[in-house]
Amino acid sequence: MNALNIDPNIIGMANALNLKGEPVSAIMEYCRKRVAKLLKMARSVKTPWDLERLVCEDLNLVIHEVWNDNELEEFRHRYSVEEDDGAFAALGLQLDGDAYGVLFQRKRLGRNEAYQYVAFIDCRGAKRLRRFFTRWHEIAHCLTSYEQFEMPFRRTGAADIEKDPIEKLMDMIAGDLGFFEPLFRPVFDAEMQGDQCVTFDIAEKIRSEFCPDASFQSVLAACSNRSGRPTILIEAAVAFKKTEQRLIREDPAMKDKLQPQLRVKWSVSNPSAHEIAFQIPRYMRVPKKSIISKVLLSQVDSAKIPGEANESLGWWTSSRGGSLPETAVLVQAIKHGDGGLAIIVHQEN
């Protein structure tokens, strides 16, 4: 069972929306149906930006992008001073640190006597890479809003997404609606040939055609999710394991005594992989003989030329001596950001 299904906040959200069945599936289907209804009534929706405008109009949501500090101050002054809404006074603080976006619910009523929402997307520095996805994350919050003035704002930060069940669910909804099936599927099918594996090249071609503003990583995830082949996506980086991270938090001096290794930062199995329990745990060490290690730890720039090799999942071992099942896999790896990405596809016997 998805752990999110037993979270009290998510159960409460499903109940408040009068949804039946497993909470996560019910909430996601609720969002899909709301957007599909709007799409059905629209005259012409060809791009994800067209769809976003349609949904935002229905939700009475305005989205602003912040590309520099001057724009941030202008937005703060406009809403908190010129429009006399004190909730916006701390806008700068809300977008500090690891925050990608923040959503405000205004005190005044907008069109059709609906409450107006205003979202700010932080596009400064590296945060711009998540710009497209963050917009849909904030839309997801609006779609699932059920309690007026529960709080004046919702802040979306990297740590929140990693730990908070509601934020995790909003990311799931964003990934679903940002690549809404009626718009994304035709582009995906045009590039994929039958039972072909998802590759980095295919994902980039689809990104260029569907939405160049979307991050490569989000498009890769959308492609993997629709592949009929059992597929695992991982992001790997040199890092400490979870127990070592705890030791370092308790005693910072331990950082100099411990040796970080190339580990799985996050891992996502697509539906076909879930059916056969094909997965790789988070924080697991990447095998030294895997193409992933060879590509990510090499000094050669492989950002544009991915490595590929036939391997066995049994190469993956834990510090306790256990290993994953002996399964033939096709592995592709490429450098990305501070680490790299890998596509691991189950090979049929």
C-alpha positions, 0 to 999 in steps of 0.5 A: 500500500502507498504509505500516503494512503494512511496519512491522516492529512491526506485521508482528511483531504479525501473525506473533505472532498467527499471522495471514496476509495484509496485516498491518493488514487481518489484525489488524483482522479478527482483532479483529472476529472476537473481538468478533463471537464474544462478541456472538453468545454474549451475550443482550442487547447494545444499546449500545456500552457494553453491548458494551464491558462484554462485551469488558472482562469477556472480556479481564479488563480494568478501565477507570477514568476520571480526572476530577480530580487528587484521583481520580488520587491516589486511584487511584495510592494504591490500586494502588501502596500498598494493593495493593502494586503498584509499577508504579502509583507513577508513574501521575500522570507517565504521564497528564501532558502530552498523554497520553489514557490508560495501560494497565497489565498487573498482576503477579497473575493474575485470573479464569481464570488470566488476567492482569489489565489496568487502564486509566486514561482521562484525562478532565480538561479537553479530554481528556474529549472523546476519552473514548469513543474512548480507552477503545476504544483501550486495549481494542484494545491488550488485544485485540492483546496477545501478549507478556506483560510486554513492558512494565508499561504502555502510554501513549497520547499525542497525539504517539504516535498521530501518529507511532507505527505501533502507536498509529495501528493501535490508533486504527484498531481503536478506530474500528472496534470503537467503532462496531461494524457490527452495532450502528452500521449500523442507526442509520446506515441509519435516518438516511441516505436512499439515496445521500445525502451525510453532513452535520454534521446527520446525524452529530449525529443519529446521535451522539445516538441511537447514543452521546451520549458519543462525540465528534462528530468520531469519529461523523462519521468513522464515518459518512463511512467507511460512506458510498457517496459518495467523501468526504474529512473534513479538520480545518483550523487556522491553522498552519505548514507542515511545513518551517516547523515544522522551521525553528522547532524549529531557530531559535525566532526564525523563528516571528516571521518566518513567517506561518502559514496555514489548512492541513489538520491531518489528512485522511481519505478514505473507502473510496469515495474511495480507489478513485478516488484522491480525497484532499487531502494533509496540511498543504496550504493551504486555498484562500482562496475556499473556503467552508472559509476563509470559515467558519473565518476569519470572526468570525461564530460558525458552530459551529451553522450550517455553510457549504456550497458547490459548488467545484472541487478544482482550487482547491487549490494547493501552494507549488510551483505544483501543484494538485489535479485539477479535480474538482467537489466539494460542501464543507461547513464548520463551526467546531470547536475551535481550527479547523474541520471540513470534509466534501468530497464528490465530485460525479458527472459 
